[in-house]
Amino acid sequence: MRRRSLLAAACTALLPVRVHARPPEVDVAASNAELLARLRAPGAPLRAWQWIVVHHTAAEWATLAGIDRYHRKRFGDPLGAEYHFVINNGKKRPAGLVEAARWRYQEPAAHLFKPENAPASIAVCLIGNFEERPLPAPMLDALVDLTAALMRECSIAAERVSTHRVVDDKLTQCPGKHFPRAEYLRRIGAET
């Protein structure tokens, strides 16, 4: 019997271990600065956006490409991701890296249960589950920078920046109980 358990242990040791690839090296600050500087870059005319609403994926290993594929299949939307921007958590892409999704099309996103509560809203999605863990500082910093830039470019008042949970009257926990809403609103100059 001892021989069998030793053999089993040896075979288990030979099995490949699932290792998550390190996020590719990216200069996050430079990439984010370039994206923010080009919010009005040539392309579709800028819509009359009125709100900014923050979400989370509730999934730690999500990527913009994966969200895009899922939303195309699930919702049949040829434009894909139902968020205008995503902010990465460091699992597959560098922490704090902002990526434009639906923004480039200047099309609305179906991201709310009650869209009438935040009409013409820009959806910003944080990759991760902030119901389970705190938001990392690089993600909050990137969210504050992105929000401030969008507020300037689209003339959105701080009072029109919110979270999915608040906009949808508590029908969801998004962006999670660990999302630092008061700190976020303070940093963008909104009343808490």
C-alpha positions in Angstrom: 0.0 0.0 0.0 2.9 2.4 0.8 4.4 1.7 -2.6 1.1 2.6 -4.3 0.8 6.0 -2.5 4.4 6.8 -3.3 3.8 6.1 -6.9 0.6 8.2 -6.9 2.6 11.1 -5.3 5.3 10.8 -7.8 2.8 10.9 -10.7 1.0 13.8 -9.3 4.3 15.7 -9.0 4.8 15.2 -12.8 1.5 16.7 -13.7 1.7 20.2 -15.2 1.0 23.0 -12.7 -1.4 25.7 -13.9 0.7 28.8 -13.9 -0.9 32.1 -14.8 1.1 34.1 -17.3 2.5 37.4 -16.0 0.9 40.5 -17.5 2.9 41.9 -20.4 5.2 44.8 -19.6 3.4 48.0 -20.3 4.1 51.5 -19.2 0.7 52.0 -17.5 1.2 55.7 -16.8 2.2 56.5 -20.4 -0.5 54.3 -21.9 -3.2 55.9 -19.7 -1.9 59.4 -20.4 -2.1 58.8 -24.1 -5.7 57.3 -23.9 -6.9 60.3 -21.7 -5.3 62.8 -24.1 -7.1 61.2 -27.1 -10.6 61.0 -25.6 -11.8 63.4 -28.4 -9.5 61.8 -31.1 -10.9 61.7 -34.6 -13.5 59.1 -35.0 -17.2 59.1 -34.2 -18.5 62.5 -33.0 -18.6 62.8 -29.2 -22.1 62.1 -27.8 -23.8 64.3 -25.2 -22.9 62.1 -22.3 -24.6 63.0 -19.0 -23.5 60.4 -16.4 -20.5 58.2 -15.5 -21.4 54.9 -13.8 -18.8 52.5 -12.2 -19.2 48.7 -12.4 -17.1 45.6 -11.6 -16.8 42.3 -13.5 -17.2 40.2 -10.3 -14.6 38.0 -12.0 -10.9 38.2 -11.2 -9.5 36.8 -14.5 -11.6 38.8 -17.0 -10.1 40.7 -19.9 -11.5 43.2 -22.3 -11.2 40.6 -25.1 -13.1 38.1 -23.0 -15.8 40.5 -22.0 -16.1 41.6 -25.7 -16.6 38.0 -26.9 -19.1 37.2 -24.1 -21.2 40.3 -24.7 -21.3 39.7 -28.5 -22.5 36.1 -27.9 -24.8 36.7 -25.0 -26.4 40.0 -26.2 -25.9 39.6 -29.9 -24.4 43.0 -30.1 -21.9 43.4 -32.9 -20.1 46.2 -31.0 -19.3 43.7 -28.2 -18.4 44.9 -24.7 -21.2 46.8 -23.0 -18.7 49.1 -21.2 -17.0 52.2 -22.6 -13.8 51.5 -20.6 -12.3 48.8 -18.5 -9.6 49.1 -15.8 -7.4 46.1 -15.3 -6.5 44.5 -12.0 -3.0 43.0 -12.7 -4.1 39.4 -13.2 -3.9 39.3 -17.0 -3.2 42.9 -17.9 -1.2 45.4 -15.7 -3.0 46.9 -12.7 -4.5 50.3 -13.4 -4.2 50.0 -17.2 -7.3 51.7 -18.8 -8.6 50.3 -22.1 -11.2 51.8 -24.3 -14.0 49.5 -25.3 -17.3 50.9 -26.6 -16.0 54.4 -26.3 -14.5 54.3 -29.7 -18.0 53.9 -31.3 -19.6 56.5 -29.1 -22.6 54.2 -28.7 -24.7 53.7 -25.6 -24.1 50.6 -23.5 -26.8 48.3 -22.0 -25.2 48.2 -18.5 -28.1 49.2 -16.2 -31.3 47.6 -15.1 -32.9 51.1 -15.0 -31.3 53.2 -17.7 -33.7 56.0 -17.1 -32.0 56.6 -13.7 -28.7 57.6 -15.5 -29.5 58.4 -19.1 -26.7 58.7 -21.6 -24.2 57.2 -19.2 -20.6 56.2 -19.7 -19.9 52.7 -18.3 -16.6 52.2 -16.6 -15.9 48.6 -15.5 -13.3 47.6 -13.0 -11.9 44.1 -13.6 -12.2 42.1 -10.4 -14.6 41.1 -7.6 -14.8 43.9 -5.1 -17.5 42.2 -3.2 -14.7 39.8 -2.1 -11.6 42.0 -1.8 -10.6 45.6 -1.6 -9.9 47.7 -4.8 -6.1 48.0 -5.4 -4.7 51.5 -5.2 -3.5 51.6 -8.9 -7.1 50.8 -10.0 -8.6 53.5 -7.9 -6.0 56.0 -9.1 -6.7 55.1 -12.7 -10.5 55.3 -12.1 -10.1 58.8 -10.6 -7.9 60.0 -13.5 -10.3 58.6 -16.1 -13.4 60.0 -14.3 -11.8 63.5 -14.0 -10.9 63.5 -17.7 -14.3 62.3 -18.8 -16.0 64.9 -16.5 -13.8 67.7 -18.2 -14.3 66.5 -21.7 -18.0 65.8 -21.5 -19.0 68.5 -19.0 -20.3 66.0 -16.5 -20.9 67.4 -13.0 -19.6 65.4 -10.1 -23.2 64.8 -8.9 -23.7 62.7 -12.0 -21.0 60.3 -11.2 -22.2 57.1 -9.4 -22.1 53.4 -9.1 -24.2 50.6 -10.6 -25.7 49.8 -7.2 -26.8 53.4 -6.4 -28.2 54.0 -9.9 -30.2 50.8 -10.0 -31.7 51.3 -6.5 -29.8 48.4 -4.8 -30.8 45.7 -7.4 -27.2 44.7 -7.5 -24.1 44.8 -5.3 -21.9 46.1 -8.2 -19.2 47.4 -7.8 -19.0 45.5 -4.6 -19.0 46.2 -0.9 -15.3 46.8 -0.8 -15.4 49.6 -3.5 -14.3 52.8 -1.7 -17.2 54.9 -2.9 -16.8 57.7 -0.4 -13.1 58.1 -1.1 -13.7 57.9 -4.9 -16.4 60.6 -4.7 -14.2 62.8 -2.5 -11.2 62.5 -4.9 -13.3 63.6 -7.9 -14.8 66.5 -6.0 -18.3 65.1 -5.4 -20.2 65.3 -2.1 -20.5 62.0 -0.3 
